[in-house]
Amino acid sequence: MKVLITAGPTREPLDPVRYLTNRSSGKMGYALAAAFADAGHHVLLVSGPTDIDIPPGIDFVPVETASEMHDAVRRHLFRMDAAIFAAAVADYRPATVAGEKIKKSGEELVLKLVRNPDILGEARDKMNFEGILVGFAAETENLEANARDKLKRKRCDLIVANDVSKPGIGFDSDRNELLLVFPEHTAALPEDEKHHLARHLVKEVELLAATRSGAFQAP
Ligand code: C5P
C-alpha cells in the first residue's frame, strides 16, 4: 500500500521569533511511519517540527504550519491507498504575522486567531479521497463518544483515540493507551510502547484495506 502519515505539531508564527505550538512530540506518527515501512509499505511522512530521526526508507515532507501541511496533503493524497492523520494540527493561527519582532507595550496584548483548514475533515469531501482514512482524537473527557462523533463527521474508517489527561502516556511519552473506534465496534489497546501499538495499527489498516478491496493487498 501507499500510505500517507501526518505527524508532529504545527508551528504557527506570530512574528520572526515567536510561534504558537502544542506538546505533540511526533512519536506516535513516526512509530507508525517506521512500522508501515517495516511491513513493506510505501510511506510518505508529512511532519511538523520534531526532534526525531527520520525513519529509513520513507519519503519525507517537512512542514511548519497547518497551511503547509494542508498543501502537502492536498498535493499527495490522491495517489494514496491509506492516510493516517496523527499530527496535532493547530486549530487556529495568528490572524497576522508581524514582519518585525513584536515590541512590548502596555499591560495587555490581545492576539487575534483565525481558523486553520481541517485537513482530515477535507479529505473525503474536498479532496475526494476514497482510500482508508484514519484520524486521531486526543481527548480529555468523553473519549469514546467524542471519537465516534469524529468518525462520522469526518467519514473515517477508524479513529484512534487517546486520553491525553492520563499521566505518563500520550503527549511526549514513549507509551500510549488507545481506543480504536470503528463504525461497527470499539477495541481497547492497553498501555504499551508506541512502537508496539504502531505495529498493531498497521495490521488493523491492512485488514481494513483487505476488507474494502475484497482481497488482501500486497505491499
Ligand atoms: O477534531 P480534532 O482536531 O480533534 O481531530 C483530530 C484529528 O484531525 C487528528 O487526526 C488530526 O491529525 C486531524 N486534524 C487535521 N487538521 C486540523 C485539525 C485536526 O487534520 N486542522
Boltz pocket constraint, residues with backbone or C-beta under 6 A from the ligand:
constraints:
  - pocket:
      binder: B
      contacts: [[A, 6], [A, 66], [A, 85], [A, 86], [A, 87], [A, 88], [A, 89], [A, 90], [A, 91], [A, 116], [A, 117], [A, 118], [A, 119], [A, 120], [A, 121], [A, 134], [A, 135], [A, 136], [A, 137], [A, 138], [A, 150]]
      max_distance: 6.0
